Amino acid sequence: SAGAYGAATVWVADDQRLGAPLPQPRVDVLAKLVRDEGYDTVLFAQSVLAADVAAGLAARLDAGLNWGLTDLSADGTAKAPQLQDTVIVDVSWSSEVKLGMFRAGALDATETGRSAEIKDAAVELEDFSTQAEMVEQAHAEQQGPSIEDADVIVAGGRGLGEPEKFALAEELAQALGGAVAATRAVVDAGWYPYSAQVGQTGKTVSPKLYVALGISGAIQHKVGMQGSNVIVAINKDANAPIFEFADLGVVGDLHEIVPKLVELVRARKG
């Protein structure tokens, strides 16, 4: 399917040694591919594994790596938000091979109607790359889309009052067909998993609709969700900073508002 979105060639590394989500075997395959095929630019979509692979590939190829990109121009320069997303700067590379890590949701996929040529990538692993072994992999239970892929996100903050009240966010997200996210303060307190954290030290999202429940709107959280198309905030504090950049603000008790909102959404859907 990558060909339909503009890829001319799709390289497939079909080897069971690449099955585990370990970075070094992937670095080996990519490094050989870049050297043999003469590629000068390698771009990654932001994830924990991609960050490890990109860093390892940068060291292996002595290549420059720029992070947090949101756009790339034909002249070889890229856009990257800096200073807590208060400015957008142009970044470039001085190395022969250029590596870039794009923020999740920074670019929209556009179909081109093309098809790609499928080629097999040689898998030759270094001895040191096979020394690590994945002993166990735990997956957090999840229903519905991930926050990176969701068109609708319902996020909860300290204003929910207690961990059990995240059920309100989950019910609203389920009714809207979306995913649940959380602020750093909430995940640090153990109320919700770190995988759901949105913000400067969490994930960056850009859904069509972002509903913030009991979130003050500190800059650290804002930088992770300000790319949302529509932001709706529900907070009992009329002076909460989030109302300064929300498209729709509701001042009131979310514990009363959200259940009624869930009922309305379910009734509308029939």
DRENZA-82242 format. One record per residue (C-alpha): residue number from 1; residue in three letters; x, y, z. Coordinates in Angstrom, 1 decimal. Layout:
BEGIN
atom nr:NUM, rest:ALA, c1:X, c2:Y, c3:Z
...
% end
This chain:
BEGIN
atom nr:1, rest:SER, c1:0.0, c2:0.0, c3:0.0
atom nr:2, rest:ALA, c1:3.0, c2:2.4, c3:0.4
atom nr:3, rest:GLY, c1:3.1, c2:2.7, c3:-3.4
atom nr:4, rest:ALA, c1:-0.3, c2:4.2, c3:-3.5
atom nr:5, rest:TYR, c1:1.1, c2:7.0, c3:-1.3
atom nr:6, rest:GLY, c1:4.0, c2:7.8, c3:-3.5
atom nr:7, rest:ALA, c1:6.7, c2:5.2, c3:-2.8
atom nr:8, rest:ALA, c1:8.5, c2:4.1, c3:-6.0
atom nr:9, rest:THR, c1:10.3, c2:1.2, c3:-4.4
atom nr:10, rest:VAL, c1:9.4, c2:-0.9, c3:-1.3
atom nr:11, rest:TRP, c1:12.2, c2:-2.8, c3:0.3
atom nr:12, rest:VAL, c1:11.2, c2:-5.9, c3:2.2
atom nr:13, rest:ALA, c1:13.5, c2:-7.5, c3:4.8
atom nr:14, rest:ASP, c1:11.9, c2:-10.8, c3:5.4
atom nr:15, rest:ASP, c1:13.9, c2:-12.5, c3:8.2
atom nr:16, rest:GLN, c1:12.7, c2:-13.9, c3:11.5
atom nr:17, rest:ARG, c1:15.7, c2:-12.3, c3:13.2
atom nr:18, rest:LEU, c1:14.0, c2:-9.0, c3:12.7
atom nr:19, rest:GLY, c1:10.8, c2:-10.1, c3:14.3
atom nr:20, rest:ALA, c1:11.6, c2:-8.7, c3:17.8
atom nr:21, rest:PRO, c1:11.4, c2:-4.9, c3:18.2
atom nr:22, rest:LEU, c1:15.1, c2:-4.6, c3:18.7
atom nr:23, rest:PRO, c1:17.0, c2:-1.7, c3:17.1
atom nr:24, rest:GLN, c1:20.5, c2:-3.0, c3:16.1
atom nr:25, rest:PRO, c1:19.3, c2:-5.6, c3:13.5
atom nr:26, rest:ARG, c1:17.2, c2:-2.9, c3:11.9
atom nr:27, rest:VAL, c1:20.2, c2:-0.6, c3:11.9
atom nr:28, rest:ASP, c1:22.3, c2:-3.3, c3:10.1
atom nr:29, rest:VAL, c1:19.7, c2:-3.7, c3:7.3
atom nr:30, rest:LEU, c1:19.2, c2:0.1, c3:6.8
atom nr:31, rest:ALA, c1:22.9, c2:0.9, c3:6.9
atom nr:32, rest:LYS, c1:23.6, c2:-1.7, c3:4.2
atom nr:33, rest:LEU, c1:20.7, c2:-0.5, c3:2.1
atom nr:34, rest:VAL, c1:21.8, c2:3.2, c3:2.3
atom nr:35, rest:ARG, c1:25.4, c2:2.3, c3:1.4
atom nr:36, rest:ASP, c1:24.5, c2:-0.1, c3:-1.4
atom nr:37, rest:GLU, c1:21.7, c2:2.0, c3:-3.0
atom nr:38, rest:GLY, c1:23.3, c2:5.4, c3:-2.4
atom nr:39, rest:TYR, c1:20.3, c2:6.9, c3:-0.5
atom nr:40, rest:ASP, c1:21.1, c2:10.3, c3:0.9
atom nr:41, rest:THR, c1:17.9, c2:10.8, c3:3.0
atom nr:42, rest:VAL, c1:16.2, c2:8.5, c3:5.6
atom nr:43, rest:LEU, c1:13.1, c2:9.7, c3:7.3
atom nr:44, rest:PHE, c1:11.4, c2:8.1, c3:10.3
atom nr:45, rest:ALA, c1:8.0, c2:8.4, c3:11.9
atom nr:46, rest:GLN, c1:8.3, c2:9.2, c3:15.6
atom nr:47, rest:SER, c1:8.1, c2:6.2, c3:17.9
atom nr:48, rest:VAL, c1:10.3, c2:4.7, c3:20.7
atom nr:49, rest:LEU, c1:11.8, c2:2.0, c3:18.4
atom nr:50, rest:ALA, c1:12.3, c2:4.4, c3:15.5
atom nr:51, rest:ALA, c1:14.2, c2:6.8, c3:17.8
atom nr:52, rest:ASP, c1:16.5, c2:4.0, c3:18.8
atom nr:53, rest:VAL, c1:17.0, c2:2.9, c3:15.2
atom nr:54, rest:ALA, c1:17.6, c2:6.5, c3:14.0
atom nr:55, rest:ALA, c1:20.2, c2:7.1, c3:16.7
atom nr:56, rest:GLY, c1:22.0, c2:3.9, c3:15.9
atom nr:57, rest:LEU, c1:21.9, c2:4.5, c3:12.2
atom nr:58, rest:ALA, c1:23.3, c2:8.1, c3:12.7
atom nr:59, rest:ALA, c1:26.2, c2:6.7, c3:14.6
atom nr:60, rest:ARG, c1:26.8, c2:3.9, c3:12.1
atom nr:61, rest:LEU, c1:26.8, c2:6.2, c3:9.1
atom nr:62, rest:ASP, c1:28.3, c2:9.3, c3:10.8
atom nr:63, rest:ALA, c1:25.1, c2:11.0, c3:9.7
atom nr:64, rest:GLY, c1:23.3, c2:14.1, c3:11.0
atom nr:65, rest:LEU, c1:19.9, c2:13.5, c3:12.7
atom nr:66, rest:ASN, c1:17.3, c2:16.2, c3:13.2
atom nr:67, rest:TRP, c1:14.3, c2:15.5, c3:15.5
atom nr:68, rest:GLY, c1:10.7, c2:16.7, c3:15.9
atom nr:69, rest:LEU, c1:10.3, c2:17.7, c3:12.2
atom nr:70, rest:THR, c1:7.0, c2:18.9, c3:10.8
atom nr:71, rest:ASP, c1:7.8, c2:19.6, c3:7.2
atom nr:72, rest:LEU, c1:10.5, c2:19.0, c3:4.6
atom nr:73, rest:SER, c1:11.3, c2:21.1, c3:1.5
atom nr:74, rest:ALA, c1:12.8, c2:20.1, c3:-1.8
atom nr:75, rest:ASP, c1:15.8, c2:22.3, c3:-1.1
atom nr:76, rest:GLY, c1:16.8, c2:20.0, c3:1.7
atom nr:77, rest:THR, c1:15.7, c2:22.2, c3:4.6
atom nr:78, rest:ALA, c1:13.1, c2:21.1, c3:7.2
atom nr:79, rest:LYS, c1:10.8, c2:22.8, c3:9.7
atom nr:80, rest:ALA, c1:11.1, c2:22.0, c3:13.4
atom nr:81, rest:PRO, c1:9.3, c2:23.7, c3:16.3
atom nr:82, rest:GLN, c1:11.6, c2:24.9, c3:19.1
atom nr:83, rest:LEU, c1:11.4, c2:26.6, c3:22.5
atom nr:84, rest:GLN, c1:8.3, c2:24.7, c3:23.5
atom nr:85, rest:ASP, c1:6.8, c2:25.2, c3:20.1
atom nr:86, rest:THR, c1:6.9, c2:29.0, c3:20.4
atom nr:87, rest:VAL, c1:8.9, c2:29.3, c3:17.2
atom nr:88, rest:ILE, c1:9.4, c2:27.3, c3:14.0
atom nr:89, rest:VAL, c1:13.0, c2:27.1, c3:12.7
atom nr:90, rest:ASP, c1:14.6, c2:26.0, c3:9.5
atom nr:91, rest:VAL, c1:17.0, c2:23.1, c3:10.1
atom nr:92, rest:SER, c1:19.4, c2:21.4, c3:7.6
atom nr:93, rest:TRP, c1:22.2, c2:18.9, c3:7.5
atom nr:94, rest:SER, c1:25.9, c2:19.2, c3:6.9
atom nr:95, rest:SER, c1:26.5, c2:15.4, c3:6.5
atom nr:96, rest:GLU, c1:26.3, c2:13.4, c3:3.3
atom nr:97, rest:VAL, c1:23.5, c2:11.2, c3:4.6
atom nr:98, rest:LYS, c1:20.6, c2:13.0, c3:6.2
atom nr:99, rest:LEU, c1:18.4, c2:11.5, c3:8.9
atom nr:100, rest:GLY, c1:15.1, c2:13.0, c3:10.1
atom nr:101, rest:MET, c1:12.5, c2:12.1, c3:12.7
atom nr:102, rest:PHE, c1:9.0, c2:13.4, c3:12.0
atom nr:103, rest:ARG, c1:6.4, c2:14.2, c3:14.7
atom nr:104, rest:ALA, c1:3.5, c2:11.8, c3:14.7
atom nr:105, rest:GLY, c1:0.6, c2:13.3, c3:12.8
atom nr:106, rest:ALA, c1:2.7, c2:16.1, c3:11.3
atom nr:107, rest:LEU, c1:2.0, c2:15.1, c3:7.7
atom nr:108, rest:ASP, c1:-1.2, c2:13.8, c3:6.0
atom nr:109, rest:ALA, c1:-1.0, c2:10.8, c3:3.8
atom nr:110, rest:THR, c1:-2.1, c2:11.6, c3:0.2
atom nr:111, rest:GLU, c1:-2.9, c2:8.9, c3:-2.3
atom nr:112, rest:THR, c1:-1.1, c2:9.3, c3:-5.7
atom nr:113, rest:GLY, c1:-2.5, c2:6.3, c3:-7.5
atom nr:114, rest:ARG, c1:0.9, c2:4.9, c3:-8.2
atom nr:115, rest:SER, c1:2.2, c2:1.4, c3:-7.5
atom nr:116, rest:ALA, c1:5.6, c2:0.5, c3:-6.1
atom nr:117, rest:GLU, c1:8.3, c2:-2.0, c3:-7.1
atom nr:118, rest:ILE, c1:8.8, c2:-4.6, c3:-4.4
atom nr:119, rest:LYS, c1:12.4, c2:-5.6, c3:-3.8
atom nr:120, rest:ASP, c1:14.1, c2:-7.9, c3:-1.2
atom nr:121, rest:ALA, c1:16.5, c2:-6.3, c3:1.1
atom nr:122, rest:ALA, c1:19.6, c2:-8.3, c3:2.1
atom nr:123, rest:VAL, c1:19.8, c2:-9.1, c3:5.8
atom nr:124, rest:GLU, c1:23.3, c2:-9.3, c3:7.0
atom nr:125, rest:LEU, c1:23.7, c2:-8.8, c3:10.7
atom nr:126, rest:GLU, c1:26.8, c2:-7.8, c3:12.7
atom nr:127, rest:ASP, c1:27.8, c2:-10.2, c3:15.5
atom nr:128, rest:PHE, c1:27.1, c2:-7.6, c3:18.2
atom nr:129, rest:SER, c1:23.6, c2:-7.0, c3:16.8
atom nr:130, rest:THR, c1:22.5, c2:-10.5, c3:17.7
atom nr:131, rest:GLN, c1:23.7, c2:-10.4, c3:21.3
atom nr:132, rest:ALA, c1:20.5, c2:-8.9, c3:22.7
atom nr:133, rest:GLU, c1:17.4, c2:-11.1, c3:23.0
atom nr:134, rest:MET, c1:13.8, c2:-10.1, c3:23.6
atom nr:135, rest:VAL, c1:12.8, c2:-12.1, c3:26.7
atom nr:136, rest:GLU, c1:9.3, c2:-10.8, c3:27.2
atom nr:137, rest:GLN, c1:7.1, c2:-8.1, c3:25.6
atom nr:138, rest:ALA, c1:4.2, c2:-6.7, c3:27.5
atom nr:139, rest:HIS, c1:1.4, c2:-4.9, c3:25.8
atom nr:140, rest:ALA, c1:-1.0, c2:-2.5, c3:27.5
atom nr:141, rest:GLU, c1:-4.6, c2:-3.4, c3:27.0
atom nr:142, rest:GLN, c1:-6.2, c2:-1.1, c3:24.5
atom nr:143, rest:GLN, c1:-9.6, c2:-0.7, c3:23.0
atom nr:144, rest:GLY, c1:-10.2, c2:1.5, c3:20.0
atom nr:145, rest:PRO, c1:-7.5, c2:3.4, c3:18.1
atom nr:146, rest:SER, c1:-4.2, c2:4.6, c3:19.5
atom nr:147, rest:ILE, c1:-3.8, c2:8.3, c3:20.3
atom nr:148, rest:GLU, c1:-1.4, c2:8.7, c3:17.4
atom nr:149, rest:ASP, c1:-4.0, c2:7.4, c3:14.9
atom nr:150, rest:ALA, c1:-7.3, c2:8.6, c3:16.5
atom nr:151, rest:ASP, c1:-9.4, c2:11.3, c3:14.8
atom nr:152, rest:VAL, c1:-11.0, c2:12.0, c3:18.2
atom nr:153, rest:ILE, c1:-9.1, c2:12.2, c3:21.5
atom nr:154, rest:VAL, c1:-10.6, c2:12.7, c3:24.9
atom nr:155, rest:ALA, c1:-7.9, c2:13.7, c3:27.4
atom nr:156, rest:GLY, c1:-8.1, c2:13.8, c3:31.2
atom nr:157, rest:GLY, c1:-6.2, c2:15.9, c3:33.7
atom nr:158, rest:ARG, c1:-6.1, c2:16.5, c3:37.4
atom nr:159, rest:GLY, c1:-9.5, c2:18.1, c3:37.2
atom nr:160, rest:LEU, c1:-11.0, c2:14.6, c3:37.0
atom nr:161, rest:GLY, c1:-10.3, c2:14.4, c3:40.8
atom nr:162, rest:GLU, c1:-9.3, c2:10.7, c3:41.1
atom nr:163, rest:PRO, c1:-8.1, c2:7.8, c3:38.9
atom nr:164, rest:GLU, c1:-11.5, c2:6.2, c3:38.9
atom nr:165, rest:LYS, c1:-13.0, c2:9.2, c3:37.2
atom nr:166, rest:PHE, c1:-11.1, c2:8.4, c3:34.1
atom nr:167, rest:ALA, c1:-14.1, c2:6.2, c3:33.4
atom nr:168, rest:LEU, c1:-15.8, c2:9.4, c3:32.3
atom nr:169, rest:ALA, c1:-13.1, c2:10.1, c3:29.7
atom nr:170, rest:GLU, c1:-13.3, c2:6.5, c3:28.5
atom nr:171, rest:GLU, c1:-17.1, c2:6.5, c3:28.2
atom nr:172, rest:LEU, c1:-17.0, c2:9.8, c3:26.1
atom nr:173, rest:ALA, c1:-14.1, c2:8.5, c3:24.0
atom nr:174, rest:GLN, c1:-16.0, c2:5.3, c3:23.3
atom nr:175, rest:ALA, c1:-19.2, c2:7.2, c3:22.4
atom nr:176, rest:LEU, c1:-17.2, c2:9.4, c3:20.0
atom nr:177, rest:GLY, c1:-15.2, c2:6.5, c3:18.6
atom nr:178, rest:GLY, c1:-11.9, c2:8.0, c3:19.8
atom nr:179, rest:ALA, c1:-9.0, c2:7.3, c3:22.1
atom nr:180, rest:VAL, c1:-8.2, c2:8.4, c3:25.7
atom nr:181, rest:ALA, c1:-5.1, c2:10.5, c3:26.5
atom nr:182, rest:ALA, c1:-3.8, c2:12.1, c3:29.7
atom nr:183, rest:THR, c1:-1.5, c2:14.8, c3:31.0
atom nr:184, rest:ARG, c1:1.9, c2:14.3, c3:32.6
atom nr:185, rest:ALA, c1:0.6, c2:15.1, c3:36.1
atom nr:186, rest:VAL, c1:-1.9, c2:12.4, c3:35.7
atom nr:187, rest:VAL, c1:0.4, c2:9.7, c3:34.5
atom nr:188, rest:ASP, c1:3.1, c2:10.7, c3:37.0
atom nr:189, rest:ALA, c1:0.5, c2:10.2, c3:39.7
atom nr:190, rest:GLY, c1:-0.2, c2:6.7, c3:38.4
atom nr:191, rest:TRP, c1:-3.7, c2:7.5, c3:37.3
atom nr:192, rest:TYR, c1:-3.2, c2:6.4, c3:33.7
atom nr:193, rest:PRO, c1:-0.5, c2:4.6, c3:31.6
atom nr:194, rest:TYR, c1:2.5, c2:6.6, c3:30.3
atom nr:195, rest:SER, c1:1.6, c2:5.4, c3:26.8
atom nr:196, rest:ALA, c1:-1.3, c2:7.8, c3:26.9
atom nr:197, rest:GLN, c1:0.6, c2:10.9, c3:27.8
atom nr:198, rest:VAL, c1:0.3, c2:13.9, c3:25.5
atom nr:199, rest:GLY, c1:2.7, c2:16.8, c3:25.9
atom nr:200, rest:GLN, c1:6.3, c2:18.0, c3:25.7
atom nr:201, rest:THR, c1:7.6, c2:14.8, c3:27.3
atom nr:202, rest:GLY, c1:4.9, c2:12.6, c3:25.9
atom nr:203, rest:LYS, c1:3.4, c2:12.2, c3:22.5
atom nr:204, rest:THR, c1:2.4, c2:14.8, c3:19.9
atom nr:205, rest:VAL, c1:-1.0, c2:14.4, c3:18.4
atom nr:206, rest:SER, c1:-3.1, c2:16.2, c3:15.8
atom nr:207, rest:PRO, c1:-6.6, c2:14.8, c3:15.8
atom nr:208, rest:LYS, c1:-9.7, c2:16.3, c3:14.2
atom nr:209, rest:LEU, c1:-11.2, c2:16.8, c3:17.6
atom nr:210, rest:TYR, c1:-9.5, c2:17.1, c3:21.0
atom nr:211, rest:VAL, c1:-11.7, c2:17.2, c3:24.1
atom nr:212, rest:ALA, c1:-9.8, c2:18.3, c3:27.3
atom nr:213, rest:LEU, c1:-11.4, c2:17.3, c3:30.6
atom nr:214, rest:GLY, c1:-10.1, c2:19.1, c3:33.7
atom nr:215, rest:ILE, c1:-6.9, c2:20.1, c3:32.0
atom nr:216, rest:SER, c1:-5.4, c2:23.5, c3:32.9
atom nr:217, rest:GLY, c1:-3.5, c2:23.9, c3:29.6
atom nr:218, rest:ALA, c1:0.0, c2:24.4, c3:30.7
atom nr:219, rest:ILE, c1:2.5, c2:25.0, c3:27.9
atom nr:220, rest:GLN, c1:4.0, c2:21.5, c3:28.4
atom nr:221, rest:HIS, c1:0.7, c2:20.0, c3:27.5
atom nr:222, rest:LYS, c1:-0.2, c2:22.5, c3:24.8
atom nr:223, rest:VAL, c1:2.9, c2:21.7, c3:22.7
atom nr:224, rest:GLY, c1:1.6, c2:18.1, c3:22.3
atom nr:225, rest:MET, c1:-1.9, c2:18.8, c3:21.1
atom nr:226, rest:GLN, c1:-2.1, c2:22.3, c3:19.7
atom nr:227, rest:GLY, c1:-2.1, c2:20.9, c3:16.2
atom nr:228, rest:SER, c1:-5.6, c2:19.5, c3:16.7
atom nr:229, rest:ASN, c1:-8.2, c2:20.8, c3:14.3
atom nr:230, rest:VAL, c1:-10.8, c2:21.6, c3:17.0
atom nr:231, rest:ILE, c1:-10.1, c2:21.8, c3:20.7
atom nr:232, rest:VAL, c1:-12.9, c2:21.6, c3:23.2
atom nr:233, rest:ALA, c1:-12.1, c2:22.3, c3:26.9
atom nr:234, rest:ILE, c1:-14.3, c2:21.6, c3:29.9
atom nr:235, rest:ASN, c1:-13.0, c2:23.1, c3:33.1
atom nr:236, rest:LYS, c1:-14.6, c2:24.6, c3:36.2
atom nr:237, rest:ASP, c1:-11.9, c2:27.2, c3:36.4
atom nr:238, rest:ALA, c1:-12.8, c2:30.0, c3:34.0
atom nr:239, rest:ASN, c1:-9.2, c2:31.4, c3:34.2
atom nr:240, rest:ALA, c1:-7.6, c2:28.1, c3:33.1
atom nr:241, rest:PRO, c1:-5.0, c2:28.8, c3:30.3
atom nr:242, rest:ILE, c1:-6.5, c2:26.2, c3:28.1
atom nr:243, rest:PHE, c1:-9.4, c2:28.6, c3:27.3
atom nr:244, rest:GLU, c1:-7.0, c2:30.9, c3:25.6
atom nr:245, rest:PHE, c1:-6.4, c2:28.5, c3:22.7
atom nr:246, rest:ALA, c1:-9.5, c2:26.3, c3:22.8
atom nr:247, rest:ASP, c1:-12.0, c2:26.6, c3:20.0
atom nr:248, rest:LEU, c1:-14.9, c2:26.0, c3:22.4
atom nr:249, rest:GLY, c1:-14.7, c2:26.4, c3:26.1
atom nr:250, rest:VAL, c1:-17.3, c2:25.1, c3:28.7
atom nr:251, rest:VAL, c1:-17.0, c2:26.4, c3:32.2
atom nr:252, rest:GLY, c1:-18.6, c2:24.0, c3:34.6
atom nr:253, rest:ASP, c1:-18.4, c2:20.7, c3:36.5
atom nr:254, rest:LEU, c1:-17.2, c2:18.1, c3:34.1
atom nr:255, rest:HIS, c1:-18.6, c2:15.4, c3:36.4
atom nr:256, rest:GLU, c1:-22.1, c2:16.7, c3:35.5
atom nr:257, rest:ILE, c1:-21.4, c2:17.7, c3:31.9
atom nr:258, rest:VAL, c1:-19.7, c2:14.7, c3:30.6
atom nr:259, rest:PRO, c1:-22.4, c2:12.1, c3:31.5
atom nr:260, rest:LYS, c1:-25.0, c2:14.2, c3:29.8
atom nr:261, rest:LEU, c1:-22.7, c2:14.7, c3:26.8
atom nr:262, rest:VAL, c1:-22.2, c2:10.9, c3:26.5
atom nr:263, rest:GLU, c1:-26.0, c2:10.5, c3:26.6
atom nr:264, rest:LEU, c1:-26.5, c2:13.1, c3:23.8
atom nr:265, rest:VAL, c1:-23.8, c2:11.5, c3:21.6
atom nr:266, rest:ARG, c1:-25.2, c2:8.0, c3:22.0
atom nr:267, rest:ALA, c1:-28.7, c2:9.3, c3:21.3
atom nr:268, rest:ARG, c1:-27.5, c2:11.1, c3:18.2
atom nr:269, rest:LYS, c1:-25.9, c2:8.0, c3:16.9
atom nr:270, rest:GLY, c1:-29.1, c2:6.1, c3:17.6
% end
